[in-house]
Structure formats: C-alpha cells, structure tokens
Amino acid sequence: MRIEHLYRYPVKGLTAEALEEVHLDPGECLPHDRRFALVQGDAPFDPAAPTWLHKSNFACLMANARLALLHAAFDPRAEVLAIRPPEGPALLAETRTEPGRARIAAFLTGWLGPEARGEPRFLEVPGHSFCDQKGKVVSLLNLASLHALEQAAGRRLDPLRFRANVYFSGAPAWAEHGWVGQEVQLGRTRLRVTKRTVRCPATEVNPETGERDADPVAWLKRHFGHADLGVHAVVLEGGTIAAGDALEPLGEGE
C-alpha cells in the first residue's frame, strides 16, 4: 500500500491544495488544514473559548454548493489568501490582520448571497481546527473503496468530492474499515485509526462545476449497506509523509 495523493484544505469548504510531502505532529491534523472558516452570523462560536460545532454553523459544501466554484490558495509564509471566482476580480488579502479578514468575510458573504446568515465572520483561532470531527485527525481514503463505489454506481466520481487528506492504493476495497482501533505506519509516522468516515451531502457537489450531480450517500447505502467511505486517524508519532510512501497496518499496538 502506498500514498498516491496528499491534500490540505486551509479554508473550510474551499479548495483542496495538493502537497508533495508534509510533516505531521502528534495529536495534530495536517498543518494549515481547516485553519480558517467563514462562521455564519447566527453561529454560537466564541473565538475566545473555541469549541467544536457542527458544520452547519459554517460556510460548507454540505449547505453551500457554490463554494466549489471558487479557487482558493493560501500562502502560509506570507499569510495571504487568494480567492478567484469564475468571473470578475480575484481577492488577495492578509489573514493575519483584522482588515484582511474583514475583506475575506465580505467577499465570501457576497458570494453566498442569501445563503449567508446574519453577519458572517472569517476566523482563525490559534490551536483550533475547523474540522468536521471533534478531535484533530487525519483523514485517509482507500482508492479501491472509491472505485468499488464507482463501479456500483456506474459512473466516475472525482476523489476530491470526499475531501480526504491521504488517498492511498494497494489495499482491497473496504479493508480500511477493519483497521478501526488499530495502528498504521504511514511514511515515517504512526497513527491510530479511530473511526470510519460517515459521508454527508457535501459529496453530492461536483468540485469542478459546483452542481449537485451525484448521490454517493444513497449509493453507499443501497449497494454496501452503510454511508462510510474512508477512515479518520490520530497521529501518535510524528514525522514526514510524502506521495509514494508506504502505508502498513500494525495491529492493536502496545
């Protein structure tokens, strides 16, 4: 088994960024993954005391399919976010300053139109991840399981519909479901698989067109009896992982 692709998603709901390699730290997600989010104006999120909230409190593909049409790129060195819509001028703004974050919030609020609620805020909270899971995790997706779903559904599905961090090959379809509770060696790191990834309506959205043109959740349930594709894992031992690195299940661990 080997890593085929690595991705991070700096802004919740916006573009995936491909990586050749990345360093993982124990107990953390990928650096800059889900670092930012547009918090809906009616969401009870307090940046002074951040806690996990359901994705419905943020701009996200589950509720806001048009986000897929925006191309976003984050430069972590300059701390600058660029957002390019299909037409019209792009936005370039600093994420570390209040005026910069206000410009990003205004741009995304305008893009959402009536889907924006109240006065949304574009936020970063040091040490907090706007992940869909309550803990900081790395998401892994078995490409053989995706291909099994594609074969059952009779159509191709862009892997980026599923917004995983690590896409890997070489395992039988659905083998990863048997890894829950076990440890895996991933490149130079060691992780513990904690749960299967339950899919939601975000996967209906075509990342190229922004249209809801598929129903992976229904297809998973109809053909396989569950709505799961991929697994989540916590980092136990840090290190560098890269495309081409091996993945090996280790069992229960010590």
Buried (B, 14 or more C-beta within 10 A) or exposed (E): BBBBBBBBBBBBBBBBBEBEEBBBBBEBBBBBBBBBBBBBEEBEBEEEEBEBBEBEBBBBBBBBBBBBBBEBBBEEEEBBBEBBBEEEEEBBBBBEEEEBBEBBBBBBBEBBEEBBBEEBBBBBBEEBBBBBBEEBBBBBBBBBBBBBBBEEBEEEBEBBBBBBBBBBBBBEBBBBBEBBEBBBBBBBBBBBBBBBBBBBBBBBBBBEEBEBEBBBBEBBBEEBEBBBBBBBBBBBBBBEBEBEBEBEBBEEEE
